[in-house]
């Protein structure tokens, strides 16, 4: 009886900790990773080893926009996409260490580098 009570208590404790792991920064990281694995990012940077193509996003544009972005810095390049991937890894490390502000600042830089992906 004591063993089953201890197992139940451990299960409840473990279950109560899991939602705390889903931080707002981690959710943003997930969204940016999906964006970097989208068809538009692959058109710009190519499919890199270890990455899979994500399809079927409800927020994705049906096709690439015909006109160029008004801000030339918003045009994504292969180098910028690769740099954004590195920044996302750094943001994950900051998030694991509990540095929310640093994580968000790094993600802002990653978004700027990614630009307007098709």
N, C-alpha and C positions, 0 to 999 in steps of 0.2 A: 504494500500500500504506500509506504514511504517513497519507494522508488518511482512509482507512477506519478505521485504528487510532485516529486522533484523534476521528473521529465516534463510534466505539464507546465510547471513554473518556468523551467528553462526555455520551453517552446514559446510561452507567452512573452518572456523577456526578449528573446531573439526576434520575435515578430514585431515587437514595439520599437526596436531599434532600426529596422529596415527602412521605414519611410523617412527617417532623418537623414539617410544617406543620399536621397534625391534632392540635392541642393539646387537653387535656381541657376547657379553657375554651371553645374553639371548638366542641367537640362538644356542650357544654351549651347554647351559644348556638343551635346548629342545632335542638336539641330544643325549646327555648323558642319559637323562631320557628315551628316546626311547630304548637306548641300555640296560639300566637296566630293562626294561620291556620286553626284548626279550626272546626268548625261551632258549637261552644259559644262561642268568642270572637266569632264573627260575630253570634250571637244577642245578645250583650251589647253589642258596640261597633259592629256593622255592618261591611260589607265596604268597606274603605278603598281608594282608588285605588292601583293598583300591587300589591295583594295578591291572591293566588289562594287559593281554598278548598282545604284539604287534607282528604281523606277517607280512610277505610279504616285508621285507626290501630288496631293490635291492643291498645293500652292505653286506648283511649277507652271511656268509659261508653256503654252502648247507648242511654241516654236521660238526660235531666237528672234529678238527684235531686229528690224531691218536697219534702223538708224543707229549711229554711234552715240554713246553717252555724251552729254554736254560737257562733263568734266573728264578730261583725258586720263586723269589718275584713276577713274572708275573702270577703265578698260582692263579686264583681267589678263594676266600673262602667265605663262608656265612658271616663271620664277616666283611671282607673287603667290600663286596657288601653293607652291612648295613651301614658301616661307610661312604661309598661313597654317599649313599642316604642322610645322614645327611650333608655331605659337600656340596652337591648340594643345599640343602635348605639354607645353609649359603651363598653360592654364589649368590643365588637369592636375599637374603636380601642386600648383598653388591651392587648388580646391581641396586636394587630399590633406594638405597641411592646415587647412582652415582659413586661408587668406582670401576671403571673398572679394575684397576690394581689388587686390592684385589680379585675381582671376578675371574679374570683369574688365579691368584695364587692358589686360592682354587680349581678351576677346574683342575689345573695341579695335585694337590694332589689327587683329586677324580679319575682322570684317572689312576694314579699310583696304587691306591688301587684296582680299578676295574680289572686291569691286562688284560690278553688276554682272554676275555670271548668267549666261543665257539659260 
